[in-house]
Amino acid sequence: MRQFFGTSRQGHLKEAVQGLSHPQFIMLFSNDGQFENHVEELERLYPGVPSIGCVGMSYDTRVIEKGVSVIAFLDGVTAAANVLEQASVMPVRYIRRLEEDIRRVDASQKDTVCIDLCSGNDACVLTTIHTALKQRGISLVGGTGDAGKVSANGNVYEDAVAYALVKNRGGRVKTYKENIYHQMGDHRFIASGTDRARYILGSLNGQPAKQVYQNILHVSEQQIPTQTFKNPFGKLNGEDICIISIKEVDGNALACFRQVNDSDVLVLLELGDYRAAVKDTIGRIRKDFPRPSAVFSVNCLFRYKLFSEQHYMEEYLNEMKALGNHAGFVGYGEHYNNRFVNQSMTCAVFE
């Protein structure tokens, strides 16, 4: 298979797809002002080709913050794209669509991946999708777009998740997740006073969450939204840790980018050696795929901001490019199988 990346900083879709012929699956990343028009135009240019899209930034060797970009797979891919609607209420109502698409592409664990772009309510959506994917052991990689809307096959949806099942007819597919944080000291908390709908974390060990965070890190209230780049929370999930980013201060509480529930066990995380973590991920991929044909990744917005502040983003993208054909998008939350995480990178690698 081959992966195509095309872009136009001016938002001209025809410029972005110049040189793209006979695609078998397309992903569209556009800006809020032109998204609907780009979705309609893409369908006219490539009628019937499975496609999904969202509002968001994209990248190959550089980040495209505005305009429009297209990532396409061709030469050896079978794909099916669709949407689960009512993501905030009852996405399971539409699960038969996914089940039928799994059968249609003859999806299997070794050669198929599910890529999803979500408008929100990620945790519920991923739980729903996983009920179908786990039957065949199919992995998932994806993320949350901006502006609360996604597209599938030429149509725009709000409160929905767009997904694609991508089968690599030329070899294997494997997914990876990268975490650049580790636990800070022995801080361990029981969450309470939470608001699941608003992602509010009220108290930690019975004390106001804002005060606990400030007292440990010695930061002002104004510093908290950026301090999370270095010190997010982590939710224990077996031996794994799901990263929870802080969005903003809400009175004496903290509003997060991921749902926290009463009685959740949380730890405080700190930034590790991210350069070493990236090299480790690349090493694992090279061991599994000496010559990958494509790498599609999702990087968190906060990782992008952190790497940019550290003047590392360009170097990072060049290191990933050394693997082969690498492209992806900047998400507002990352998906890995049935897990919704923050400040992480997830990717799918094709043989």
Secondary structure, 3 states (H helix, E strand, C coil): CEEEEEEECCCCHHHHCCCCCCCCEEEEEECCCCHHHHHHHHHHHCCCCCEEEEECEEECCCEECCCEEEEEEECCEEEEEEEEECCCCCHHHHHHHHHHHHHHCCCCCCCEEEEEEECCCHHHHHHHHHHHHCCCCCEEEEEECEEEEEEECCEEEECEEEEEEEEECCCCEEEEEECCEEEEEEEEEEEECCECCCCEECEECCEEHHHHHHHHHCCCHHHHHHHCCCCCEEEEECCEEEEECEEEEECCEEEECCCCCCCCEEEEEEECCHHHHHHHHHHHHHHHCCCCCEEEEEEEHHHHHHHHHCCCHHHHHHHHHCCCCEEEEEECCEEECCEEECCCEEEEEEC
